[in-house]
């Protein structure tokens, strides 16, 4: 499985908002403003394919600088195993 994960700091860089703003949207379950997350332990995470799909649905095309955030994504074997169904 070659799934890539982005955490809240990476998502905030990609969207150009602060991590605090993302947390606020998540507390209100405002999934129009941020993609629906998954949980890995006690952290929020997003599958990059889902984020890409959400961005395309919103017709949101981030700048090259923000897109670079997706190239800095790291995933561990432990996280990948937890995503398999």
C-alpha positions as CSV (number, residue, x, y, z in Angstrom):
1,X,0.0,0.0,0.0
2,X,1.4,3.4,-1.0
3,X,-0.9,5.7,0.8
4,X,0.5,9.1,1.8
5,X,-0.6,11.0,4.9
6,X,-0.6,14.6,5.7
7,X,-1.0,16.0,9.2
8,X,-2.4,19.2,10.4
9,X,0.7,21.3,9.9
10,X,1.0,20.1,6.3
11,X,-2.7,20.8,5.7
12,X,-2.4,24.3,7.1
13,X,0.6,25.0,4.8
14,X,-1.4,23.7,1.8
15,X,-4.5,25.6,2.6
16,X,-2.7,28.7,3.7
17,X,-4.4,28.9,7.1
18,X,-3.2,28.3,10.7
19,X,-3.4,25.0,12.5
20,X,-5.6,26.8,15.0
21,X,-8.1,27.6,12.3
22,X,-8.2,24.0,11.1
23,X,-8.7,22.8,14.7
24,X,-11.6,25.3,15.0
25,X,-13.3,24.0,11.9
26,X,-12.8,20.4,13.1
27,X,-14.4,21.2,16.5
28,X,-17.4,22.6,14.7
29,X,-17.4,19.7,12.2
30,X,-17.2,22.3,9.4
31,X,-16.1,19.9,6.6
32,X,-16.9,22.5,4.0
33,X,-13.9,24.4,5.2
34,X,-11.5,21.5,5.7
35,X,-11.5,17.9,4.3
36,X,-12.9,15.2,6.6
37,X,-10.0,13.8,8.7
38,X,-9.0,10.4,9.9
39,X,-7.6,9.7,13.3
40,X,-4.2,8.1,13.8
41,X,-3.8,7.7,17.6
42,X,-4.8,11.1,19.0
43,X,-3.8,13.1,15.9
44,X,-5.8,14.3,12.9
45,X,-4.5,13.1,9.6
46,X,-5.6,13.3,6.0
47,X,-5.0,10.9,3.1
48,X,-3.4,13.0,0.3
49,X,-5.6,11.5,-2.4
50,X,-8.7,12.6,-0.4
51,X,-7.3,16.1,0.1
52,X,-6.6,16.3,-3.6
53,X,-10.1,15.2,-4.4
54,X,-11.6,17.7,-1.9
55,X,-9.5,20.5,-3.3
56,X,-10.7,19.7,-6.9
57,X,-14.3,19.6,-5.7
58,X,-13.9,23.1,-4.2
59,X,-12.0,24.3,-7.4
60,X,-9.3,25.3,-5.0
61,X,-5.9,25.4,-6.7
62,X,-3.1,26.3,-4.2
63,X,0.0,28.2,-5.3
64,X,3.2,26.3,-6.1
65,X,4.6,27.1,-2.7
66,X,1.6,25.5,-1.0
67,X,1.7,22.5,-3.3
68,X,5.3,21.9,-2.2
69,X,3.8,21.0,1.2
70,X,2.5,17.8,-0.4
71,X,6.0,16.8,-1.5
72,X,7.3,16.9,2.1
73,X,4.9,14.2,3.4
74,X,6.2,11.4,5.4
75,X,4.5,8.2,6.3
76,X,5.7,5.3,8.5
77,X,5.0,1.7,8.1
78,X,3.0,1.7,11.3
79,X,0.7,4.4,9.9
80,X,0.3,2.6,6.6
81,X,-0.6,-0.7,8.3
82,X,-3.3,1.1,10.3
83,X,-5.0,2.4,7.1
84,X,-5.3,-1.0,5.4
85,X,-8.8,-2.4,5.6
